[in-house]
Amino acid sequence: MIVRILTLLLFPAFLFAQNYQKLHKKAVLVDTHNDIPSSAIEKKVAFDTDLKGKTHSDLHRMFAGGVDAQMFSIFCGGEQKTPYAFANQEIDSVYAWANRNPSKMMMVYNPTDFAKAIKEKKLAAMLGVEGGHMIENSLANLDALYKRGMRYMTITWNNSTPWATSAADETTPGGAVNSEGKKGLTAFGKQVIQRMNELGVMVDISHVGEQTFWDIVSISTKPIIASHSCVWNLCPHRRNLKDDQIKAIAKSGGVIFLNFYGGFIDSSYEAKRDGILKQYQPEIDSLIKTNMQPDYARIVTAEKYKDRLLNIRPSLSVLIDHLDYIVKLVGVDHVGMGSDFDGIEVPPRELNGVEDFPLITKALLERGYSKKDIRKILGGNFVRVFEANMKNVVE
């Protein structure tokens, strides 16, 4: 009798677990931002090897997490003296991974390639360039990166370019202005946006300042995206989006892809982290002296002492709160996933790496989202905005 009662009690939980796992496996999951190309260079590792315990991502764990398409972030900081060459070095790495694993991974350049990769159950590998400084003020370099597979470009990183100002500079007293002596896009910056529209390269407004954002909105003829950002009203960080910005992205037909970084979903996180890491500043400085990028020096140090950060990590439910907010404000068609894995020191407590993506599907079901809406959030919204940007593009 006791066994029967226990079975009756546990059976619904078993069915729910099967339900979310089945839904997750069938859905097309797209992550628009993963920094493993630069992380692999800094840590001297390869994506197609077992990196558990070293990174948030590797090829095997992508499959374990049900990731169908990954936009690999091509990134370097503003201190990099040859950013265009560095971008190409990172792109070379992604191509090498794909070439070594033709049965598991393929480069994707257009919606037809995307559909082929999904059908053949290969990881659809795509490229997003994080920071307009990587074109080195050259439309020719923009075209060249497009030919190599760039399908979105983040207009600025934290550093401004001569033609566009970043959120970091626009919110910092005395921060850099553009070459015309003001905030926002210059005449050349507007040419960059127009050329991206012509090529079908998605315009990514994560990291840009508000004036740059509104300048982009006024001239882009195609849907814009935020590849890895969250909600200002829930976490007032300069990297997050205010309600009028979220509405403008939605009006363009675009999508906000949520960043998993603790500091962008929980406003109390960064002060706690800084309090912990300040005692390890000499270690961070010593890594920078070895030519490690400053952001990665902090990430590597945080990972070394990750046990100390465990208790301050926000929960997955806080991330889902940001998703709920966007859905209530502009609808389910305008939100997706842009994890920032391997570009952040701590994701939410439950998400230790790409293998944990199914827990997002579980959380969405628990919040009452329909299977149809979950499929949109996980990948359908990305497919729509990608196709819209590539429409009428002659390759």
C-alpha positions as CSV (number, residue, x, y, z in Angstrom):
1,M,0.0,0.0,0.0
2,I,2.8,2.4,0.9
3,V,4.6,1.7,-2.3
4,R,1.4,2.4,-4.3
5,I,0.9,5.7,-2.5
6,L,4.5,6.8,-3.1
7,T,4.1,5.8,-6.8
8,L,0.9,8.0,-7.1
9,L,2.7,10.9,-5.5
10,L,5.8,10.7,-7.6
11,F,4.2,9.9,-10.9
12,P,3.1,13.5,-11.7
13,A,6.6,14.7,-11.1
14,F,8.0,12.0,-13.4
15,L,5.5,13.0,-16.1
16,F,6.5,16.7,-15.8
17,A,10.2,15.9,-16.1
18,Q,9.5,13.8,-19.2
19,N,7.3,16.6,-20.6
20,Y,9.9,19.4,-20.3
21,Q,12.8,17.2,-21.5
22,K,10.8,16.1,-24.5
23,L,9.7,19.7,-25.3
24,H,13.3,20.9,-25.0
25,K,14.6,18.2,-27.2
26,K,12.1,18.9,-30.0
27,A,12.4,22.7,-29.8
28,V,15.1,24.5,-31.8
29,L,17.3,26.2,-29.2
30,V,19.4,29.2,-30.3
31,D,21.8,31.1,-28.1
32,T,22.9,34.4,-29.6
33,H,25.9,35.1,-27.5
34,N,28.7,32.8,-26.2
35,D,32.3,34.0,-25.7
36,I,34.1,30.6,-26.0
37,P,36.2,31.8,-29.0
38,S,38.0,34.4,-26.9
39,S,37.8,32.3,-23.7
40,A,39.5,29.4,-25.6
41,I,42.3,31.7,-26.7
42,E,42.9,33.1,-23.2
43,K,42.7,29.7,-21.5
44,K,44.6,27.9,-24.3
45,V,41.9,25.2,-24.8
46,A,39.8,23.9,-27.7
47,F,36.0,23.9,-27.9
48,D,35.9,20.4,-29.3
49,T,37.5,18.8,-26.3
50,D,36.1,18.0,-22.8
51,L,36.2,21.3,-21.0
52,K,33.9,20.6,-18.0
53,G,35.3,22.4,-15.0
54,K,37.3,24.8,-17.2
55,T,34.6,26.6,-19.2
56,H,30.8,27.0,-19.4
57,S,30.9,25.4,-22.9
58,D,32.2,22.7,-25.1
59,L,30.9,20.9,-28.2
60,H,29.8,17.8,-26.3
61,R,27.9,19.8,-23.7
62,M,26.2,21.9,-26.4
63,F,24.5,18.7,-27.5
64,A,23.8,17.6,-23.9
65,G,22.1,21.0,-23.4
66,G,20.0,20.7,-26.6
67,V,21.7,23.7,-28.2
68,D,20.9,23.6,-31.9
69,A,22.4,26.9,-33.0
70,Q,25.2,28.9,-31.4
71,M,26.2,32.5,-32.4
72,F,29.8,32.5,-31.3
73,S,30.9,35.9,-30.0
74,I,34.0,37.3,-31.8
75,F,35.3,39.7,-29.1
76,C,38.2,41.7,-28.0
77,G,38.4,44.7,-25.6
78,G,39.2,48.3,-26.6
79,E,42.8,47.8,-25.5
80,Q,43.5,45.4,-28.3
81,K,45.9,47.2,-30.8
82,T,44.9,45.1,-33.8
83,P,41.2,44.3,-33.3
84,Y,40.5,43.4,-36.9
85,A,43.3,40.8,-37.0
86,F,42.2,39.5,-33.6
87,A,38.7,39.1,-34.9
88,N,40.0,37.0,-37.8
89,Q,42.1,34.9,-35.4
90,E,39.0,34.0,-33.4
91,I,37.0,33.3,-36.6
92,D,39.8,31.0,-37.7
93,S,39.3,29.1,-34.4
94,V,35.6,28.6,-35.0
95,Y,36.3,27.4,-38.6
96,A,38.9,25.0,-37.3
97,W,36.4,23.5,-34.8
98,A,33.8,23.0,-37.6
99,N,36.4,21.5,-40.0
100,R,37.5,19.0,-37.4
101,N,33.9,17.9,-36.6
102,P,32.0,17.9,-40.0
103,S,29.5,15.4,-38.7
104,K,28.7,17.5,-35.6
105,M,29.0,21.1,-36.6
106,M,28.6,23.3,-39.7
107,M,29.1,27.0,-40.5
108,V,25.8,28.7,-41.2
109,Y,25.5,31.8,-43.4
110,N,21.8,32.1,-44.3
111,P,18.4,30.6,-43.4
112,T,18.9,27.8,-45.9
113,D,22.1,26.7,-44.2
114,F,20.4,27.0,-40.9
115,A,17.6,24.7,-41.9
116,K,20.1,22.2,-43.3
117,A,22.1,22.1,-40.1
118,I,19.0,21.6,-38.0
119,K,17.7,18.8,-40.3
120,E,21.1,17.0,-40.1
121,K,21.3,17.5,-36.3
122,K,24.5,19.4,-36.5
123,L,25.4,22.4,-34.4
124,A,24.6,25.5,-36.5
125,A,27.7,27.6,-36.0
126,M,27.2,31.4,-36.6
127,L,29.3,34.4,-35.8
128,G,28.5,37.7,-34.1
129,V,31.2,40.4,-33.8
130,E,31.1,42.1,-30.4
131,G,32.3,45.6,-30.9
132,G,32.4,47.9,-33.9
133,H,36.0,48.8,-33.1
134,M,36.8,45.4,-34.7
135,I,36.1,46.8,-38.2
136,E,38.8,49.5,-37.6
137,N,36.7,52.3,-39.1
138,S,36.5,50.5,-42.5
139,L,33.5,49.5,-44.5
140,A,35.8,47.2,-46.4
141,N,36.6,45.3,-43.2
142,L,32.9,45.2,-42.4
143,D,32.3,43.5,-45.8
144,A,35.2,41.1,-45.2
145,L,33.9,40.0,-41.9
146,Y,30.4,39.5,-43.5
147,K,32.0,37.2,-46.1
148,R,33.6,35.2,-43.3
149,G,30.2,34.7,-41.6
150,M,29.5,37.7,-39.4
151,R,25.7,37.9,-39.1
152,Y,25.4,40.4,-36.3
153,M,27.7,43.2,-35.1
154,T,27.4,44.7,-31.7
155,I,27.8,48.4,-32.6
156,T,30.0,49.2,-29.6
157,W,31.4,47.2,-26.7
158,N,32.1,49.2,-23.5
159,N,34.6,51.3,-25.5
160,S,33.2,53.9,-27.9
161,T,34.4,54.1,-31.5
162,P,35.1,57.3,-33.4
163,W,31.7,56.8,-35.0
164,A,29.5,55.5,-32.1
165,T,29.3,56.1,-28.3
166,S,28.9,53.2,-25.8
167,A,26.7,52.9,-22.8
168,A,29.8,53.0,-20.6
169,D,31.0,56.4,-22.1
170,E,27.5,57.9,-22.3
171,T,26.9,57.3,-18.6
172,T,30.3,58.3,-17.3
173,P,31.1,62.0,-16.7
174,G,33.9,62.9,-19.1
175,G,33.4,59.7,-21.1
176,A,34.4,59.6,-24.7
177,V,32.4,61.3,-27.4
178,N,32.4,60.5,-31.1
179,S,34.6,62.2,-33.7
180,E,32.0,64.8,-34.2
181,G,32.3,65.8,-30.6
182,K,28.9,64.5,-29.4
183,K,27.1,61.3,-28.3
184,G,25.5,58.9,-30.8
185,L,26.3,58.0,-34.4
186,T,28.4,60.1,-36.7
187,A,27.8,60.4,-40.5
188,F,30.1,57.4,-40.9
189,G,28.3,55.5,-38.2
190,K,25.1,55.9,-40.1
191,Q,26.8,54.5,-43.2
192,V,27.8,51.5,-41.1
193,I,24.2,50.8,-40.1
194,Q,23.0,51.2,-43.7
195,R,25.7,48.9,-45.0
196,M,24.7,46.3,-42.4
197,N,21.1,46.5,-43.5
198,E,22.2,46.0,-47.1
199,L,24.3,42.9,-46.2
200,G,21.7,41.4,-43.9
201,V,24.0,41.7,-40.8
202,M,21.8,42.1,-37.7
203,V,22.3,45.4,-35.9
204,D,23.0,44.6,-32.2
205,I,22.4,47.4,-29.7
206,S,23.7,45.6,-26.6
207,H,26.4,47.9,-25.0
208,V,25.5,51.0,-27.0
209,G,24.6,54.3,-25.3
210,E,21.1,55.6,-25.4
211,Q,21.8,58.3,-28.0
212,T,23.5,55.7,-30.2
213,F,20.4,53.5,-29.7
214,W,18.0,56.1,-30.8
215,D,20.1,57.1,-33.8
216,I,20.1,53.4,-34.9
217,V,16.4,53.1,-34.5
218,S,15.8,56.2,-36.6
219,I,17.8,54.8,-39.6
220,S,17.7,51.0,-39.5
221,T,15.4,49.6,-42.1
222,K,15.5,46.1,-40.7
223,P,14.7,44.5,-37.2
224,I,17.3,45.3,-34.6
225,I,18.4,43.0,-31.8
226,A,20.0,43.1,-28.4
227,S,22.1,40.0,-28.4
228,H,22.7,39.8,-24.7
229,S,20.9,42.4,-22.5
230,C,18.2,42.5,-19.8
231,V,15.7,44.9,-18.2
232,W,16.6,48.2,-16.7
233,N,13.4,48.5,-14.5
234,L,14.3,45.2,-12.8
235,C,18.1,45.9,-12.6
236,P,19.2,49.5,-13.3
237,H,22.5,48.7,-14.9
238,R,23.8,50.8,-17.8
239,R,23.9,47.7,-20.0
240,N,20.2,47.1,-19.6
241,L,17.2,48.3,-21.6
242,K,14.6,50.8,-20.5
243,D,10.9,50.3,-21.4
244,D,11.0,52.7,-24.3
245,Q,14.0,50.9,-25.8
246,I,12.3,47.5,-25.4
247,K,9.2,48.9,-27.1
248,A,11.3,50.3,-30.0
249,I,13.1,47.0,-30.6
250,A,9.7,45.2,-30.6
251,K,8.3,47.9,-33.0
252,S,11.2,47.2,-35.4
253,G,10.3,43.5,-35.3
254,G,13.4,42.7,-33.3
255,V,14.2,40.6,-30.3
256,I,15.9,41.1,-26.9
257,F,18.0,38.0,-26.1
258,L,18.5,37.7,-22.3
259,N,21.9,37.8,-20.7
260,F,22.5,35.3,-17.9
261,Y,25.1,37.5,-16.1
262,G,24.4,38.0,-12.4
263,G,25.1,41.7,-12.5
264,F,22.5,42.3,-15.3
265,I,19.7,40.5,-13.5
266,D,20.3,41.3,-9.9
267,S,21.2,44.8,-8.9
268,S,22.9,43.7,-5.6
269,Y,25.3,41.2,-7.3
270,E,28.2,43.4,-8.5
271,A,28.8,45.1,-5.1
272,K,29.0,41.7,-3.4
273,R,31.3,40.4,-6.1
274,D,33.6,43.4,-5.9
275,G,33.8,43.0,-2.2
276,I,35.1,39.4,-2.6
277,L,37.4,40.0,-5.5
278,K,39.2,43.1,-4.2
279,Q,41.4,41.0,-2.0
280,Y,42.6,39.2,-5.2
281,Q,43.4,42.3,-7.2
282,P,47.1,41.5,-7.3
283,E,46.3,38.2,-9.0
284,I,44.1,40.0,-11.5
285,D,46.8,42.5,-12.2
286,S,49.5,39.8,-12.7
287,L,47.3,38.1,-15.3
288,I,46.8,41.4,-17.2
289,K,50.6,41.7,-17.3
290,T,50.8,38.4,-19.2
291,N,48.7,40.1,-21.9
292,M,45.4,38.5,-20.8
293,Q,42.4,40.8,-21.6
294,P,41.3,42.6,-18.4
295,D,37.8,41.2,-18.5
296,Y,39.2,37.6,-18.7
297,A,41.7,38.3,-15.9
298,R,38.8,39.0,-13.6
299,I,36.8,36.1,-14.9
300,V,39.7,33.6,-14.5
301,T,40.3,34.9,-10.9
302,A,36.6,34.7,-10.1
303,E,36.5,31.1,-11.4
304,K,39.5,30.2,-9.2
305,Y,37.6,31.3,-6.1
306,K,34.2,30.3,-7.4
307,D,33.2,28.7,-4.1
308,R,33.3,32.1,-2.5
309,L,30.9,33.4,-5.2
310,L,28.3,30.6,-4.9
311,N,26.2,32.2,-2.2
312,I,25.8,35.5,-4.1
313,R,24.7,34.1,-7.4
314,P,21.1,35.0,-8.3
315,S,18.7,32.2,-9.0
316,L,17.3,31.2,-12.4
317,S,13.9,32.5,-11.3
318,V,15.4,36.1,-11.3
319,L,16.4,35.6,-15.0
320,I,12.9,34.4,-15.8
321,D,11.5,37.5,-14.1
322,H,13.2,39.5,-16.8
323,L,11.7,37.4,-19.5
324,D,8.2,37.7,-17.9
325,Y,8.7,41.5,-17.8
326,I,9.5,41.7,-21.6
327,V,6.6,39.4,-22.5
328,K,4.1,41.5,-20.5
329,L,5.4,44.7,-22.0
330,V,5.8,43.8,-25.7
331,G,4.7,40.2,-26.2
332,V,6.3,36.7,-26.4
333,D,7.6,37.4,-30.0
334,H,10.4,39.7,-28.8
335,V,12.5,37.7,-26.3
336,G,15.1,34.9,-26.6
337,M,18.3,33.6,-25.1
338,G,21.7,35.3,-25.3
339,S,23.6,33.6,-22.4
340,D,27.0,35.3,-22.5
341,F,28.4,32.0,-21.3
342,D,32.2,32.1,-21.1
343,G,32.1,35.9,-21.1
344,I,30.8,36.1,-17.5
345,E,32.1,34.8,-14.2
346,V,28.7,33.7,-12.8
347,P,25.5,32.7,-14.4
348,P,22.4,31.9,-12.2
349,R,22.9,29.3,-9.6
350,E,21.1,26.5,-11.5
351,L,22.9,27.2,-14.9
352,N,26.5,26.1,-14.5
353,G,27.0,25.6,-18.2
354,V,25.4,25.0,-21.6
355,E,24.3,21.5,-20.5
356,D,21.8,23.1,-18.1
357,F,19.7,24.9,-20.8
358,P,16.8,22.3,-20.3
359,L,16.2,23.9,-16.9
360,I,15.1,27.1,-18.7
361,T,12.4,25.1,-20.5
362,K,11.4,23.6,-17.2
363,A,11.1,27.0,-15.6
364,L,9.0,28.4,-18.5
365,L,6.6,25.5,-18.2
366,E,6.3,26.1,-14.4
367,R,5.5,29.8,-15.1
368,G,2.6,28.7,-17.4
369,Y,4.1,29.4,-20.8
370,S,2.5,27.3,-23.6
371,K,4.6,24.9,-25.7
372,K,4.1,27.2,-28.7
373,D,5.4,30.2,-26.8
374,I,8.4,28.3,-25.4
375,R,9.4,27.2,-28.9
376,K,9.3,30.9,-29.9
377,I,11.5,31.9,-26.9
378,L,14.0,29.2,-27.3
379,G,14.6,29.7,-31.0
380,G,11.6,30.6,-33.1
381,N,12.0,34.4,-32.5
382,F,15.6,34.2,-33.6
383,V,14.8,32.4,-36.8
384,R,12.2,35.0,-37.7
385,V,14.5,38.0,-37.1
386,F,17.4,36.3,-38.9
387,E,15.2,35.6,-41.9
388,A,13.9,39.2,-41.9
389,N,17.4,40.6,-41.9
390,M,18.5,38.3,-44.7
391,K,15.5,39.0,-46.9
392,N,16.3,40.3,-50.3
393,V,20.1,39.9,-49.7
394,V,22.0,38.7,-52.7
395,E,25.0,36.7,-51.6
